[in-house]
């Protein structure tokens, strides 16, 4: 029973650390989501001049077309990077959450085992006191 209590104590500190990791990952994920949302919203609220159709129709010559297309590609790449970063942040959060769930499952298993040991110990003591009478 004492050994199980010691394991539980160690597991409690691991759970505290993992909980902090989950909270940090969640905060970063939410911040990343807000950044991505702001980026997409600003593009949506824009005047619409940055679309492939507008680039083709409004470019006066091939040089301007190339410049606008390069600019458009850079913006699309930036947004793709932000989406990839957000996916990574979500995966980190999910991983930390899964680790926390596993630790809590282990904690519950140890608690159940400790309670069982304590009951057995109490029954043995009660049986011993009955035999002594």
Wavefront OBJ file of the C-alpha trace (Angstrom):
o trace
v 0.000 0.000 0.000
v 2.795 2.418 0.906
v 4.596 1.638 -2.356
v 1.405 2.366 -4.294
v 1.010 5.663 -2.426
v 4.571 6.595 -3.371
v 3.818 5.763 -7.015
v 0.669 7.889 -6.812
v 2.634 10.793 -5.407
v 5.139 10.595 -8.272
v 2.333 10.271 -10.775
v 0.622 13.342 -9.302
v 3.693 15.448 -10.060
v 3.862 14.036 -13.605
v 0.176 14.855 -14.088
v 0.801 18.415 -12.885
v 3.634 18.823 -15.398
v 1.566 17.336 -18.207
v -1.401 19.525 -17.290
v 0.861 22.561 -17.631
v 2.045 21.273 -21.032
v -1.590 20.859 -22.115
v -2.441 24.386 -20.988
v 0.603 25.851 -22.767
v -0.154 23.918 -25.958
v -3.791 24.980 -25.821
v -2.816 28.648 -25.397
v -0.404 28.480 -28.346
v -3.034 26.708 -30.448
v -5.627 29.382 -29.655
v -3.162 32.177 -30.418
v -2.253 30.499 -33.718
v -5.904 30.080 -34.593
v -6.496 33.779 -33.934
v -3.521 34.776 -36.088
v -4.705 32.554 -38.926
v -8.234 33.858 -38.575
v -7.039 37.472 -38.668
v -4.988 36.771 -41.777
v -7.863 35.144 -43.631
v -10.298 37.824 -42.489
v -8.060 40.644 -43.682
v -7.720 38.991 -47.068
v -11.478 38.502 -47.231
v -12.143 42.116 -46.255
v -9.648 43.317 -48.858
v -10.889 44.917 -52.018
v -10.674 41.649 -53.904
v -7.901 42.928 -56.114
v -5.720 40.003 -55.184
v -7.235 37.117 -57.049
v -5.867 35.251 -60.020
v -8.657 36.553 -62.255
v -8.001 40.151 -61.229
v -4.276 39.692 -61.696
v -4.828 38.495 -65.251
v -7.423 41.159 -66.094
v -5.747 44.171 -64.500
v -2.140 43.581 -65.450
v -1.085 46.030 -68.148
v 1.934 44.070 -69.284
v 3.804 40.850 -68.624
v 6.138 42.535 -66.138
v 3.247 43.754 -63.986
v 1.549 40.365 -64.327
v 4.712 38.595 -63.127
v 5.140 41.010 -60.230
v 1.495 40.633 -59.135
v 1.614 36.866 -59.529
v 4.775 36.695 -57.401
v 3.081 38.820 -54.745
v -0.014 36.618 -54.849
v 2.103 33.467 -54.567
v 3.962 34.882 -51.564
v 0.707 35.599 -49.757
v -0.633 32.131 -50.526
v 2.601 30.521 -49.301
v 2.451 32.576 -46.095
v -1.108 31.435 -45.452
v -0.178 27.828 -46.202
v 2.652 28.096 -43.647
v 0.244 29.516 -41.064
v -2.171 26.648 -41.703
v 0.667 24.119 -41.347
v 1.797 25.791 -38.105
v -1.755 25.644 -36.782
v -1.973 21.946 -37.633
v 1.311 21.354 -35.796
v 0.050 23.276 -32.758
v -3.163 21.232 -32.794
v -1.163 17.985 -33.007
v 1.051 19.080 -30.098
v -2.036 19.897 -28.041
v -3.675 16.561 -28.896
v -0.513 14.661 -28.028
v -0.197 16.388 -24.651
v -3.880 15.762 -23.959
v -3.509 12.066 -24.811
v -0.488 11.859 -22.507
v -2.514 13.457 -19.715
v -5.392 11.024 -20.276
v -2.998 8.071 -20.086
v -1.478 9.386 -16.868
v -4.891 9.907 -15.317
v -5.915 6.383 -16.325
v -2.756 5.064 -14.670
v -3.510 7.176 -11.605
v -7.031 5.750 -11.342
v -5.651 2.232 -11.716
v -3.197 2.845 -8.875
v -5.912 4.404 -6.710
v -8.149 1.392 -7.271
v -5.290 -0.965 -6.477
v -4.402 0.973 -3.317
v -8.013 0.895 -2.140
v -8.112 -2.842 -2.761
v -4.905 -3.347 -0.748
v -6.291 -1.231 2.077
v -9.503 -3.296 2.161
v -7.531 -6.532 2.209
v -5.352 -5.177 5.010
v -8.441 -4.169 7.007
v -10.044 -7.614 6.513
v -6.835 -9.282 7.683
v -6.740 -7.069 10.778
v -10.425 -7.769 11.506
v -9.884 -11.500 11.030
v -6.860 -11.328 13.325
v -8.852 -9.576 16.010
v -11.655 -12.168 15.731
v -9.163 -15.021 16.112
v -7.635 -13.322 19.159
v -11.048 -13.278 20.891
l 1 2 3 4 5 6 7 8 9 10 11 12 13 14 15 16 17 18 19 20 21 22 23 24 25 26 27 28 29 30 31 32 33 34 35 36 37 38 39 40 41 42 43 44 45 46 47 48 49 50 51 52 53 54 55 56 57 58 59 60 61 62 63 64 65 66 67 68 69 70 71 72 73 74 75 76 77 78 79 80 81 82 83 84 85 86 87 88 89 90 91 92 93 94 95 96 97 98 99 100 101 102 103 104 105 106 107 108 109 110 111 112 113 114 115 116 117 118 119 120 121 122 123 124 125 126 127 128 129 130 131 132 133
